[in-house]
Amino acid sequence: MERYLDSTAPIEERVEDLLSKMTLQEKVGQLNQRLYGFSIYEYDKDGSFHLKEEFEQEVNRWSGLGVLYGLYRADPWSGRTEENGITASRMKDAYNAVQKYVLEHSRLGIPVLMSTECPHGHQSLDGGLLPVNAAAGATFDLALLEKAYEACGKQLKSSRVDLALMSMLDVMRDPRWGRCEECYSEDPYLSGEMAYAATKGMRKSGTAVVAKHFCAQGEGTGGVNASAARIGERELREIHLRPAKKSVEAGTEGIMAAYNEIDGIYCHGNPKLLQGVLREEFGFDGIVMADGFAVDSLNVVTADTMRSGALALKSGVDVSLWDKGFTLLEEAVKEGLVAEELVDASVRKVLTLKFERGLFEHPYMEEDALTEKESGVDQMSLKMARESVVLLKNEKVLPQKMPKRILVLGPNAESYYALMGDYSPPRKEEDTCSVLKGLQEVYPDAEITFAGADYEKLTIDFARGEKKVEDYDLAVLVGGGSSSRFEGAEFDRNGAALSSATAMECGEGMDKADLMLPGIDVKFVEKYLKGHVPVVGIAIAGRPYIVEPAAEVCDAFLYAFYPGPFGGRAIAEILAGKCSPTGRMPASLPSREGQLPAYYNYKNSYAGMKYCDQKEKPKYVFGDGLQYSEVAYQAKVEQRVTGYQTLQNIQLNQPVLTCRIEAENTGAYEVAAIPQVYLSRKNGNVTARVLELKGFSREMLNPGEGKEMQIELTKEAFCFWNQEMQYTAGADLFELIIKDQGQELLRQEVQFKR
């Protein structure tokens, strides 16, 4: 038996034995992920699965295949539906047919890895979907996110997906960017903790993770996707690197490089980033995957596709995605542009992953894949939706327990795709719940009238008396945006939207200059509803919008980053008081487009976004969120280290101080206590940020219940990048602030002796 086929041999020995037997062409083939997996098959009239010639030629070209992308992908870009796509019941036959062909046409019998999109669930038919990342950030619930992705991973593993491509590394810094929904937060600490939890949850299931995108894609110029991140190393380190570091700490097997350039250097051609930071500083030893066609995009700096492939490989990219550059690596080696030893180094990582996944011993799927319900993703999705909705305003009109007649308005009221966000597969209507449907389920005895989204027609109806406000006990306005691709959008070759569909104005490719909240006609509300009937406004969102005009005319206002397929049920339950809203804003909402950036953690070298024509700061900021019950807090700080020299010499993870917080629910509803600890550094020779989140905790409290919560800050919380770009505890004066729901619970000076 060949050594590499001996399952009892150490993986490292198996890899080296197999590598020694491979030709250069076979090695290069292991680094290529060139195919759209959803395009390599078709179903014959009798329903049998058939592989296309394109796939067969690719396998034969390389005597095998490294990674196949998106075999199960289903969405308007792929064109796969229930009629022509791979449902859960079809996955076993489809997967086994693909793997069988690869094994039979690989000289050395090397199986293929399967990768698939999982930005907020399995992008497949019957795939389980969660609320988008921004909604997850609003929950501040790390334990729930971990469980949710463990459930997602369970479904992915059952369908023999090896690599889940998970959006989790981008930090939301510009609301104009269409991909804000893929970010957990505008804050690096919260984003990092969420990335750790999601990575850990997915890996618990046995599915490997490719975390994306690395790095600083959220800093695009003007909020334009894949544009230049015009920042220096300090901003990169203070804001953007932490989610990747935390994902690496959680064990991610892969990292996907980002499209953008940072200070003139593309991420795919940046050895300092991909090797110096990622591998040497963070200790990452997995694969670096390219984003779609990004290797070929390096032609901007190389003017040659072969050189682009060589540059990406030398910079630290291991596996391609759809590009031509990596297909020319054999020629690049022969031309002396790159050493074969570098090819070998990347192939080792791919082969190691294949051995670790057990593909050589168990290459085929033996049981049918799990559905969303069988994996438990549906229950996790509903729970996340309930926790993610943020109540920003409530003039004592919510909850509404027994309204008899409800008027429902707005473009997102009956749309279930509008609740799901980008990268969503087709779903049956019975497997979703719009806001309108949720209201009908939660208020079964109420008379609910959906009056549509045409405010001009509604104005005429009310003016003529065909509709009268006194006929209703409650008005629910459901506005906001949509990342739904199911309205006729056109797509670029990498799947990004090229032109806006009827409703799509957010998502990949949908960067937007106008941030005014769509879907709620303020003048209509002022003229016909305000003061006559309780008005509840709901923003369904994939980005931070300007909401103040709409929120001001509504008696209550809720913000829901795309809450997923069951989000309508969650929203209706909150309105009815079946549960209290517990979400906190993961990002600040600007008052005007010209107020950007609006994030809370700006530098203390200036006074925030102050203009001669607009004095106020954003009304709704990171951490805001009301509930139906009040939480009474008592907080104190215990300093564990008192000597400045001692602080300098202790380990980064050693506790420095402990915040003890007593929280008591003084109301009649179960609510969440989510105290957040912030620091404001007062000296240290480089500018600090006015506030920086350094820790938080989350506890559910029943009515009348009290709990003691504890948040420890280690030395790392007090460190910063000094003038020499060293991470050090070089300051002795801080202000510590504990907040929840936008209210200060404690403000205290923290002094270390010099």
C-alpha positions in Angstrom: 0.0 0.0 0.0 1.2 3.5 -0.8 2.1 5.4 2.3 -0.4 8.2 1.6 -3.2 5.6 1.5 -2.3 4.2 4.9 -4.9 5.7 7.3 -2.8 4.8 10.3 0.2 6.9 9.1 0.7 10.4 10.4 -1.0 13.0 8.1 2.3 14.9 7.6 3.9 11.7 6.2 1.0 11.0 4.0 1.1 14.5 2.6 4.8 14.3 1.8 4.5 10.9 0.2 1.6 12.0 -2.0 3.3 15.3 -2.9 6.5 13.5 -4.0 4.4 11.5 -6.5 2.7 14.5 -8.1 3.6 16.3 -11.3 3.8 20.1 -11.4 0.6 20.1 -13.4 -1.2 18.0 -10.8 0.0 20.2 -8.0 -1.3 23.4 -9.7 -4.6 21.6 -10.2 -4.9 21.3 -6.5 -4.7 25.0 -6.1 -7.4 25.9 -8.6 -11.1 26.5 -7.8 -12.1 27.7 -11.2 -15.5 26.3 -11.7 -19.0 27.5 -10.8 -20.2 24.3 -9.2 -23.8 25.2 -9.9 -23.1 25.3 -13.6 -21.5 21.8 -14.0 -24.6 19.7 -14.0 -28.0 19.3 -15.3 -31.0 17.0 -14.7 -32.2 14.8 -17.6 -35.9 14.5 -18.4 -36.0 11.3 -16.3 -34.6 13.2 -13.3 -31.2 11.7 -13.4 -28.1 13.8 -12.6 -25.7 14.5 -15.4 -22.3 16.1 -15.3 -21.5 18.6 -18.1 -18.5 18.4 -20.4 -17.0 21.6 -18.8 -16.6 19.8 -15.5 -15.1 16.6 -17.1 -12.6 18.7 -19.1 -11.4 20.6 -16.0 -10.9 17.3 -14.0 -9.0 15.7 -16.9 -6.9 18.8 -17.4 -5.4 18.6 -13.9 -5.8 14.9 -13.3 -8.1 15.7 -10.4 -9.6 18.8 -8.8 -8.5 20.8 -5.8 -11.7 22.6 -4.7 -15.2 22.8 -6.2 -17.2 26.0 -5.4 -20.9 26.2 -5.0 -22.3 22.8 -6.2 -25.4 23.4 -4.1 -25.7 27.2 -4.6 -29.2 28.3 -5.4 -30.3 31.9 -6.1 -31.2 34.1 -9.0 -27.5 34.4 -10.1 -27.0 30.6 -10.2 -30.5 30.2 -11.8 -31.0 27.1 -9.7 -34.6 26.5 -8.4 -36.6 23.6 -7.0 -37.2 22.5 -10.5 -33.6 22.3 -11.8 -31.4 22.5 -8.7 -30.1 20.1 -6.0 -32.6 19.8 -3.1 -31.6 18.0 0.1 -33.1 14.8 -1.2 -30.9 15.0 -4.3 -27.6 15.9 -2.6 -26.3 12.4 -2.0 -26.6 11.4 -5.7 -25.2 14.7 -6.9 -22.3 14.7 -4.5 -21.4 11.1 -5.1 -21.5 11.5 -8.9 -19.1 14.5 -8.7 -16.7 12.8 -6.3 -16.8 9.5 -8.2 -15.8 11.2 -11.5 -12.9 13.1 -9.8 -11.5 10.0 -8.1 -11.8 7.9 -11.3 -10.0 10.5 -13.3 -7.3 11.4 -10.8 -4.1 9.4 -11.5 -3.4 9.3 -7.8 -7.0 9.1 -6.6 -7.1 12.5 -4.9 -10.7 13.5 -3.8 -12.1 17.0 -4.2 -13.0 19.5 -1.5 -16.4 21.2 -1.6 -16.8 24.8 -0.7 -20.0 26.8 -0.4 -21.3 30.2 0.7 -22.6 30.5 4.3 -22.7 34.2 5.1 -25.8 33.7 7.2 -26.7 30.1 6.5 -26.6 27.4 3.8 -27.2 29.1 0.4 -28.9 26.0 -1.0 -32.3 24.7 -1.6 -33.7 23.5 1.8 -30.8 25.4 3.3 -31.2 26.9 6.8 -31.0 30.6 7.0 -30.2 32.9 10.0 -30.7 36.6 10.4 -27.8 38.5 8.7 -24.6 39.3 10.6 -25.7 42.9 11.5 -28.8 41.4 13.2 -26.6 38.9 15.0 -24.5 41.8 16.3 -27.6 43.5 17.6 -28.2 40.5 19.9 -24.9 40.8 21.7 -25.6 37.0 22.3 -22.4 35.1 21.7 -23.7 31.8 23.1 -26.7 31.9 20.8 -24.6 32.7 17.7 -22.3 29.8 18.5 -25.3 27.4 18.8 -26.8 28.8 15.6 -23.7 28.2 13.5 -23.3 24.8 15.1 -26.7 24.0 13.7 -25.8 25.4 10.3 -22.6 23.4 10.3 -24.5 20.2 11.1 -26.6 20.7 8.0 -23.5 21.5 5.9 -21.6 18.5 7.2 -24.5 16.2 6.3 -24.3 17.5 2.7 -20.5 16.9 2.7 -19.6 20.5 2.4 -15.9 20.8 3.6 -15.4 24.6 3.6 -18.1 27.1 4.7 -17.3 30.5 3.3 -18.4 32.8 6.1 -18.6 36.6 6.1 -17.3 37.7 9.5 -14.1 39.7 9.2 -15.5 43.0 7.8 -16.2 45.9 10.2 -19.0 48.3 9.3 -17.5 51.8 8.9 -19.6 53.4 6.1 -23.3 52.9 5.7 -23.2 53.7 2.0 -21.5 50.3 1.5 -24.1 47.8 0.3 -22.5 44.9 2.2 -23.0 46.4 5.7 -25.4 43.6 6.4 -22.4 41.1 6.3 -20.7 42.9 9.2 -21.4 42.2 12.9 -20.8 45.8 14.0 -19.1 49.1 13.6 -17.0 48.1 16.7 -13.9 45.9 16.4 -14.3 44.3 19.9 -17.9 43.2 19.3 -17.1 42.1 15.8 -14.2 40.0 17.0 -16.1 38.3 19.7 -18.9 37.5 17.2 -16.3 36.1 14.7 -14.9 33.9 17.4 -18.3 32.5 18.4 -19.4 31.9 14.8 -16.1 30.2 13.9 -16.2 28.0 17.0 -19.8 27.0 16.4 -19.3 26.0 12.8 -16.2 24.0 13.6 -18.0 22.2 16.5 -20.2 20.6 13.8 -17.1 19.3 12.0 -17.4 21.7 9.1 -14.3 23.7 8.3 -14.4 27.5 8.0 -13.1 30.0 5.5 -13.5 33.4 7.1 -13.9 36.4 4.9 -12.8 39.1 4.0 -9.2 39.9 4.9 -8.9 42.9 5.3 -10.5 46.4 5.8 -13.1 46.0 3.1 -15.5 48.1 5.3 -13.2 51.1 4.7 -13.9 51.5 1.0 -13.6 54.9 -0.5 -17.0 56.6 -0.5 -18.5 53.3 0.7 -18.0 51.7 -2.7 -17.4 48.0 -2.7 -13.9 46.7 -3.4 -12.5 50.3 -3.6 -9.4 51.6 -1.9 -9.1 51.5 1.8 -7.2 54.8 2.3 -6.0 54.1 5.8 -2.6 53.6 7.5 -1.4 50.7 9.6 -2.7 52.2 12.8 -6.3 52.3 11.7 -5.9 48.9 10.2 -4.7 47.5 13.5 -7.0 49.4 15.8 -10.2 48.6 13.8 -9.9 45.9 11.2 -7.5 43.2 12.2 -9.2 42.0 15.4 -12.0 39.9 13.8 -9.5 37.9 11.8 -7.3 37.4 14.9 -10.2 36.1 16.9 -11.3 33.8 14.1 -7.8 32.4 13.9 -7.8 31.9 17.7 -11.1 29.9 17.3 -9.3 27.6 14.8 -10.5 28.7 11.4 -9.1 26.5 8.7 -9.2 29.2 6.0 -9.1 32.9 5.4 -10.3 34.6 2.2 -8.4 37.7 1.1 -10.4 40.9 0.3 -10.8 42.6 -3.1 -9.6 46.0 -1.9 -6.2 47.6 -1.7 -4.9 49.1 1.5 -2.7 52.2 1.0 -1.9 51.2 -2.6 -1.3 47.5 -2.1 -4.0 44.9 -3.0 -4.7 42.4 -0.3 -4.1 39.5 -2.7 -0.7 40.9 -3.5 0.3 41.9 0.1 2.8 39.6 1.7 3.1 41.8 4.8 -0.7 41.3 5.4 -1.0 37.6 4.3 2.2 36.4 5.7 3.6 38.9 8.2 0.4 39.6 10.0 -1.8 36.6 9.3 0.8 33.8 9.6 3.6 35.2 11.7 1.7 37.4 14.1 -1.6 35.5 14.3 -0.1 32.0 13.9 -2.5 31.0 11.2 -1.5 27.8 9.4 -4.5 27.1 7.2 -5.3 28.0 3.6 -5.7 31.5 2.2 -8.4 31.5 -0.5 -8.7 34.2 -3.2 -12.0 36.0 -3.7 -13.7 35.7 -7.1 -11.4 36.8 -10.0 -9.3 38.8 -7.5 -6.1 37.3 -8.6 -6.7 38.5 -12.2 -7.5 41.9 -10.8 -3.8 42.2 -9.9 -3.2 42.9 -13.6 -3.7 46.5 -12.6 -0.3 46.4 -11.0 1.4 43.6 -13.1 -0.2 44.1 -16.6 0.1 40.3 -17.1 -2.1 37.5 -15.9 0.7 35.0 -15.4 2.6 37.5 -13.3 -0.6 38.2 -11.3 -0.9 34.5 -10.4 2.8 34.4 -9.4 2.4 37.6 -7.3 -0.6 36.2 -5.5 1.1 32.9 -4.7 4.3 34.6 -3.5 2.2 37.0 -1.4 0.4 34.2 0.4 -2.7 33.1 -1.6 -3.0 29.3 -1.7 -6.3 28.6 -3.5 -7.9 30.5 -6.4 -11.5 31.3 -7.2 -12.6 31.4 -10.8 -9.5 33.3 -12.0 -7.1 32.5 -14.8 -3.9 33.6 -13.0 -3.6 30.4 -11.0 -4.1 28.2 -14.0 -0.8 29.6 -15.4 1.3 28.7 -12.3 3.0 25.8 -14.2 4.2 28.3 -16.8 5.1 30.8 -14.1 7.4 28.2 -12.5 9.0 27.4 -15.8 9.5 31.1 -16.5 11.2 31.5 -13.2 8.5 33.9 -11.8 7.8 31.7 -8.8 9.7 28.7 -7.3 8.1 25.3 -7.3 8.8 25.1 -3.6 6.1 27.8 -3.1 3.6 25.7 -5.1 4.5 22.7 -2.9 3.9 24.8 0.3 0.4 25.7 -0.8 -0.4 22.1 -2.0 0.6 20.8 1.4 -2.0 22.9 3.0 -4.7 21.7 0.6 -3.7 18.0 0.9 -3.5 18.3 4.7 -7.1 19.6 4.8 -8.2 16.7 2.6 -6.6 14.1 4.9 -7.9 15.9 8.0 -11.4 15.8 6.5 -11.1 12.0 6.0 -11.9 12.3 2.3 -9.5 9.5 1.3 -11.1 7.0 3.7 -14.7 8.2 3.3 -15.1 10.0 -0.1 -18.8 9.4 -0.5 -22.0 10.6 1.1 -23.7 7.6 2.7 -26.9 9.2 4.1 -29.3 11.9 2.8 -28.5 15.5 3.8 -30.4 17.2 6.6 -33.1 19.8 6.0 -33.3 23.1 7.8 -35.8 21.7 10.4 -33.8 18.4 10.9 -30.7 20.4 11.7 -32.5 22.8 14.0 -31.5 26.0 12.1 -35.1 27.1 12.0 -35.4 27.4 15.7 -32.1 29.1 16.1 -33.1 31.6 13.4 -36.4 32.5 15.1 -34.7 33.0 18.5 -32.0 35.2 16.9 -34.7 37.2 15.2 -36.5 37.8 18.4 -33.3 39.0 20.1 -32.1 41.2 17.2 -34.9 43.7 16.9 -34.0 47.1 18.4 -36.7 49.4 19.9 -35.4 52.9 19.4 -38.6 54.9 20.5 -41.7 54.1 22.5 -44.1 56.8 23.5 -46.0 54.3 25.7 -47.8 52.7 22.8 -46.1 49.3 22.8 -46.8 46.6 23.5 -50.2 46.5 21.8 -51.8 43.4 23.2 -55.4 43.4 21.9 -56.0 45.9 19.0 -59.2 45.0 17.2 -58.4 46.7 13.9 -54.9 47.1 12.5 -53.8 49.1 9.4 -50.6 47.8 7.8 -48.7 49.9 5.3 -45.4 49.9 3.6 -43.3 48.0 0.9 -41.8 45.5 3.3 -44.9 44.4 5.1 -45.8 41.5 2.9 -42.4 40.7 1.4 -40.6 37.8 3.0 -37.5 38.0 0.8 -37.0 41.5 2.1 -36.4 40.1 5.5 -33.7 37.6 4.4 -30.8 39.7 3.0 -28.3 39.0 0.3 -26.9 35.6 -0.5 -30.3 34.0 0.2 -31.7 30.9 -1.7 -35.2 30.5 -3.0 -37.7 29.6 -0.3 -41.2 28.3 -0.3 -43.7 30.9 1.1 -44.9 28.4 3.7 -41.3 28.3 5.1 -41.2 32.0 5.7 -43.1 34.6 7.7 -43.5 38.2 6.5 -44.5 41.0 8.9 -48.0 40.9 7.6 -48.3 37.1 8.1 -46.7 37.4 11.5 -49.3 40.0 12.6 -52.1 37.7 11.3 -50.7 34.8 13.3 -50.1 36.7 16.5 -53.4 38.7 16.3 -55.8 36.0 15.1 -58.9 37.9 16.3 -58.0 41.3 14.9 -59.2 42.7 11.6 -56.0 43.4 9.7 -56.0 45.6 6.6 -53.0 45.7 4.3 -53.3 49.0 2.4 -50.2 48.5 0.3 -47.2 50.7 -0.3 -48.5 53.2 -2.8 -48.7 56.3 -0.6 -50.0 58.5 -3.4 -53.0 56.2 -3.8 -53.4 56.0 0.0 -53.5 59.8 0.1 -56.3 59.9 -2.4 -58.2 57.1 -0.5 -57.9 59.0 2.8 -58.7 62.4 1.1 -61.9 60.9 -0.4 -62.9 59.2 2.8 -62.6 55.8 1.3 -60.3 55.0 4.3 -60.7 56.6 7.7 -58.2 56.6 10.4 -60.8 56.2 13.1 -61.5 52.8 11.6 -58.3 51.5 13.1 -56.8 51.0 16.6 -53.2 50.6 15.4 -51.2 51.6 12.3 -48.0 49.6 11.5 -45.7 51.0 8.8 -43.1 48.7 7.5 -40.4 50.5 5.5 -36.7 50.1 4.9 -34.7 48.5 2.2 -34.2 45.2 0.6 -31.3 43.0 -0.6 -33.6 40.6 -2.4 -32.3 39.4 -5.7 -35.6 37.9 -6.6 -36.9 41.0 -8.5 -35.0 40.8 -11.7 -31.5 42.0 -10.8 -28.6 41.6 -13.2 -25.2 40.3 -12.0 -21.5 40.6 -12.6 -19.4 37.6 -13.2 -18.6 37.3 -9.5 -22.3 37.3 -8.5 -22.4 41.0 -7.4 -25.5 42.9 -8.5 -25.0 45.2 -11.4 -28.2 47.0 -11.6 -31.0 47.6 -9.0 -34.0 45.4 -9.2 -37.4 46.7 -8.4 -36.8 46.4 -4.7 -33.1 45.7 -4.3 -31.1 48.7 -3.0 -28.7 46.9 -0.7 -26.4 44.0 -0.9 -23.2 43.2 -2.8 -22.9 45.8 -5.6 -25.6 48.0 -4.2 -23.6 50.8 -2.7 -25.8 53.8 -2.1 -25.3 57.6 -1.7 -28.9 58.4 -0.5 -29.3 57.0 3.0 -32.8 58.3 3.8 -35.0 55.5 5.0 -37.3 54.4 2.2 -40.8 53.1 2.5 -42.3 55.4 5.2 -44.0 58.6 3.8 -43.5 61.1 6.6 -46.0 63.7 5.2 -48.7 61.1 4.9 -48.2 60.0 8.5 -48.3 63.6 9.7 -51.4 64.5 7.8 -53.6 61.4 8.3 -52.3 59.2 11.1 -50.3 61.2 13.7 -52.4 62.0 16.8 -55.3 59.9 15.6 -54.0 56.4 16.0 -50.9 54.8 17.6 -48.3 54.6 14.8 -45.6 52.0 14.9 -42.7 52.4 12.4 -40.5 49.5 11.5 -37.3 49.8 9.5 -36.2 46.6 7.7 -32.6 47.3 7.0 -29.3 46.0 5.6 -27.4 49.2 6.4 -27.7 52.1 8.8 -30.3 54.5 7.4 -31.2 58.1 8.3 -34.4 57.5 10.3 -35.0 60.6 12.3 -37.8 62.1 10.2 -39.7 58.8 10.2 -38.9 58.0 13.8 -40.1 61.5 14.9 -43.6 61.1 13.4 -44.1 57.6 14.8 -45.1 56.9 18.3 -42.9 53.8 18.4 -40.0 52.9 16.1 -38.2 49.6 15.7 -35.0 48.8 13.7 -34.5 45.3 12.4 -31.4 44.4 10.4 -32.7 41.7 8.1 -34.1 39.3 10.7 -34.3 36.2 8.5 -37.1 34.1 7.1 -39.0 34.1 10.4 -38.4 37.7 11.2 -42.0 38.7 10.6 -43.1 36.4 13.4 -40.5 37.8 15.8 -41.5 41.4 15.1 -45.2 40.6 15.5 -44.5 38.9 18.8 -42.6 41.9 20.1 -45.4 44.3 19.1 -47.9 42.1 20.9 -45.8 41.9 24.1 -45.3 38.1 23.8 -41.6 39.0 24.3 -39.7 42.3 24.9 -37.3 43.7 22.4 -33.8 43.1 23.7 -31.6 44.2 20.7 -29.0 46.9 21.0 -27.8 48.9 18.0 -24.6 47.4 16.5 -24.0 50.6 14.5 -24.8 54.3 14.7 -27.5 55.9 12.5 -26.3 59.1 10.8 -28.6 62.2 10.9 -27.5 63.2 7.3 -25.3 61.7 4.6 -22.9 64.6 5.2 -22.5 63.5 8.8 -20.4 60.5 7.8 -18.6 58.8 9.4 -21.1 58.4 12.2 -19.5 55.7 14.2 -19.2 56.2 18.0 -15.5 55.4 18.4 -13.9 58.4 16.5 -10.6 59.8 17.5 -10.3 62.3 20.4 -8.2 64.6 18.2 -11.5 66.2 17.0 -14.9 66.8 18.3 -16.8 64.3 16.2 -18.9 65.2 13.2 -19.7 68.9 14.0 -20.8 71.2 11.2 -21.9 74.8 11.0 -25.3 73.7 9.6 -25.8 70.7 11.9 -24.7 70.8 15.5 -26.1 67.6 16.9 -24.5 64.2 16.8 -26.4 61.1 15.6 -29.5 60.6 17.7 -29.3 56.8 17.7 -25.8 55.3 18.3 -24.0 52.1 19.0 -25.5 50.3 22.1 -28.9 52.0 22.1 -32.0 50.0 22.5 -35.1 50.2 24.7 -37.1 47.4 26.4 -40.5 46.9 27.9 -39.1 46.7 31.5 -36.5 48.8 33.1 -33.3 47.3 34.5 -31.9 48.9 37.7 -28.1 48.7 37.9 -25.5 49.2 40.6 -21.9 49.0 39.4 -18.5 49.1 41.1 -14.9 48.6 39.9 -12.3 46.6 41.7 -8.7 47.4 40.5 -6.6 44.2 40.5 -3.2 45.8 39.5 -2.2 49.1 41.1 1.4 49.6 40.1 2.3 51.1 36.7 5.5 49.0 36.4 3.5 45.9 37.4 1.0 46.6 34.6 3.9 46.8 32.1 5.3 43.4 33.1 2.2 41.2 33.4 0.8 39.0 30.7 -1.7 40.4 28.2 -4.4 38.0 29.4 -3.9 38.8 33.1 -6.9 40.5 34.8 -6.3 44.2 35.7 -9.7 45.2 37.0 -13.1 43.7 37.6 -16.4 45.4 37.0 -19.1 44.0 39.3 -22.6 44.9 38.2 -25.9 44.1 40.0 -28.8 44.1 37.6 -32.5 43.9 38.6 -35.5 43.7 36.4 -38.0 46.1 37.9 -40.8 45.6 35.3 -43.3 42.9 34.2 -41.4 41.6 31.1 -38.4 39.3 30.7 -35.6 41.5 29.4 -31.9 41.4 28.8 -29.2 43.2 30.8 -26.3 43.9 28.5 -23.8 46.2 30.4 -21.0 47.3 28.2 -17.6 48.5 29.6 -15.8 51.3 27.7 -12.4 52.9 28.2 -11.3 56.4 27.2 -7.5 56.6 27.2 -6.3 60.1 28.4 -2.6 59.9 27.6 0.0 57.8 25.9 1.6 60.0 23.2 -0.7 58.8 20.3 -4.3 59.9 19.8 -6.9 57.7 21.4 -10.6 57.1 20.5 -13.2 58.9 22.6 -14.6 55.5 23.6 -13.7 51.9 23.0 -15.7 48.9 23.9 -13.6 46.5 26.0 -16.0 44.1 27.4 -19.7 43.2 27.8 -22.0 40.6 29.4 -25.5 39.4 28.7 -28.0 38.0 31.1 -31.8 37.4 30.7 -33.8 38.6 33.7 -37.3 37.5 34.6 -39.7 40.1 36.2 -38.3 41.0 39.6 -35.2 38.9 39.1 -31.7 40.2 40.0 -28.3 38.9 39.0 -24.8 39.9 39.7 -22.7 40.2 36.5 -19.0 40.4 36.2 -16.8 41.8 33.5 -13.0 41.5 33.7 -10.6 43.6 31.8 -7.2 42.2 31.2 -4.0 44.1 30.4 -4.8 43.9 26.7 -7.8 46.2 27.2 -5.3 49.0 28.3 -2.8 48.4 25.5 -2.5 50.4 22.3 -0.2 50.8 19.3 2.4 53.4 20.2 4.5 55.7 18.0 6.8 52.8 17.1 3.8 50.6 16.2 4.4 48.4 19.3 1.5 47.0 21.2 2.1 48.2 24.7 0.6 49.4 28.0 2.1 52.8 27.7 -0.6 55.0 29.4 -1.4 55.5 33.0 -4.7 57.5 33.0 -8.1 56.2 31.7 -11.7 56.9 32.2 -13.9 53.8 32.5 -17.6 54.1 31.5 -20.2 51.4 32.0 -23.3 51.8 29.8 -26.5 50.0 28.7 -29.3 51.1 26.5 -27.3 54.3 25.9 -27.4 55.2 29.6 -24.4 55.6 31.8 -24.3 53.3 34.8 -20.9 54.4 36.1 -18.1 56.7 35.1 -14.8 56.4 37.0 -11.2 57.4 36.6 -8.6 54.6 36.5 -5.1 55.7 37.4 -1.9 53.6 37.4 1.1 54.9 39.3 4.2 55.7 37.2 
